Amino acid sequence: MSNSEMFSAEEIAILQTRQLRKTIHYIYTRSPFYRDLMEREGVSPADIKTLEDLRHLPTTSKEDMSRAGDRFLCIRPEEVADIMTTSGTNGAPIFFKLSEDDLARLAYNEQLSFCLTGITNKDVVALAVTLDRCFMAGMAYYMGLRRLGAAVLRVGPISPAFLLKFLDKTGVTAIVSVPSFLKRVAMYAEETGVSLRRGTVRKLICIGEPVRQADFSLNALGQTISRAWDAQVFSTYAGTEMSTTFGECEQGCGGHLHPELMHVEIVDEQGRPVPAGQTGEVCVTPFGITGMPLLRYRTGDYSFVRTEPCACGRSTLRLGPILGRRGQMLKVKGTTVFPAIIHEIVQSEPEVRAHVLIIESEDALSDKLILLLDTDQPRIAERIRERVRAEIKIAPDIRIVSGDEINILQTEGEYRKRRTFIDRRQSVQ
């Protein structure tokens, strides 16, 4: 545990102000993009004295990074130690360059995050995630666990049968994976007579998909995997651009911020901070990054923060579940809807093995929703259709397809993650 996690709110503010001043000075002297931006806005490093002064600067977006590229780079080309990319789930991937110091910071961040879950050097942790294809998270998990001293099984996102065989032979106590994959493994185990509850896995570290609702209770997917594995479920949230993780402690009431590594704001559409507890876009300013540091970076993800002390004893800010993504907003008969509502409904049906939601343009005021299901129970389709209609006032076009078809759709293209949301609106003229 980092000492700063037990600081008072006042001590955390002092620490973050000090880190911010260092970051502003470093970025102004080394980043062509931010030097031009600050001069254009008439802001100098001396004007940023407190955390509140950050709002004098405009936010930075993924579009800025895609357009400006290496103008964000603050080190010489020969100092670049690793090149990673964003997942590309919501658009073209962005190249992100790290120094040796950035890699060390990344490992430290994940060490702190795994400590939150109670993992120690006595654990054996299976990484059922992508570890190649310029993926930051897989490498970060590995480095953090090695720094923590835990044994690591780098199995990757393999077939359920292959993973179960490895778990049985190695005594894995925790798994890091996408929760929908953990559900697939559980369904395969049930079909083949394997009892996960009798196994050694007791912690499931979930990435990439929400497992909690806004009140921090487990959602349908989280409940399903928790029961099937008889294991504690932990939610995490991170991004390549921030190189920092919000991880849950064993209390399961929000992702703790590592205050020496990042400052976070929740902002409205105009980039103005909103009060704690109010929903807005997650906007981050990481500290200590030397390769491509960012200021007020808008992640595109919507959530809220809690500021009261946690029952675990930490006093750090906690980020709530991700409630939606800007790039995945749907227009349904003129009303804005997030796909998470539909995913939650489908995931609450245990007889659905996998699904994909496809969005196509229907007209100027509405998107067409196509929901593909892998299930042996056709009656499930009508039940899901009516439940979705009750929530968003429109019924999707539901089609039952094979697991192979779902698998192809989820893995096609250059994406690293299995997709449950496919946006085809941009291809419509």
Secondary structure as GFF3:
##gff-version 3
##sequence-region A 1 429
A	DSSP	three_ten_helix	3	6	.	.	.	ID=ss1
A	DSSP	alpha_helix	9	30	.	.	.	ID=ss2
A	DSSP	alpha_helix	32	41	.	.	.	ID=ss3
A	DSSP	three_ten_helix	45	47	.	.	.	ID=ss4
A	DSSP	three_ten_helix	51	56	.	.	.	ID=ss5
A	DSSP	alpha_helix	62	68	.	.	.	ID=ss6
A	DSSP	three_ten_helix	69	72	.	.	.	ID=ss7
A	DSSP	three_ten_helix	77	79	.	.	.	ID=ss8
A	DSSP	beta_strand	82	85	.	.	.	ID=ss9
A	DSSP	beta_strand	95	98	.	.	.	ID=ss10
A	DSSP	alpha_helix	100	116	.	.	.	ID=ss11
A	DSSP	beta_strand	124	127	.	.	.	ID=ss12
A	DSSP	alpha_helix	136	148	.	.	.	ID=ss13
A	DSSP	beta_strand	151	153	.	.	.	ID=ss14
A	DSSP	alpha_helix	160	170	.	.	.	ID=ss15
A	DSSP	beta_strand	174	177	.	.	.	ID=ss16
A	DSSP	alpha_helix	179	191	.	.	.	ID=ss17
A	DSSP	three_ten_helix	196	198	.	.	.	ID=ss18
A	DSSP	beta_strand	203	206	.	.	.	ID=ss19
A	DSSP	alpha_helix	220	229	.	.	.	ID=ss20
A	DSSP	beta_strand	232	239	.	.	.	ID=ss21
A	DSSP	beta_strand	244	248	.	.	.	ID=ss22
A	DSSP	beta_strand	255	256	.	.	.	ID=ss23
A	DSSP	beta_strand	262	267	.	.	.	ID=ss24
A	DSSP	beta_strand	280	286	.	.	.	ID=ss25
A	DSSP	beta_strand	297	303	.	.	.	ID=ss26
A	DSSP	beta_strand	305	306	.	.	.	ID=ss27
A	DSSP	beta_strand	318	319	.	.	.	ID=ss28
A	DSSP	beta_strand	324	325	.	.	.	ID=ss29
A	DSSP	three_ten_helix	326	328	.	.	.	ID=ss30
A	DSSP	beta_strand	330	332	.	.	.	ID=ss31
A	DSSP	beta_strand	335	337	.	.	.	ID=ss32
A	DSSP	alpha_helix	340	347	.	.	.	ID=ss33
A	DSSP	beta_strand	352	363	.	.	.	ID=ss34
A	DSSP	beta_strand	366	375	.	.	.	ID=ss35
A	DSSP	alpha_helix	379	392	.	.	.	ID=ss36
A	DSSP	beta_strand	397	400	.	.	.	ID=ss37
A	DSSP	alpha_helix	403	411	.	.	.	ID=ss38
A	DSSP	beta_strand	421	423	.	.	.	ID=ss39
A	DSSP	three_ten_helix	425	427	.	.	.	ID=ss40
###
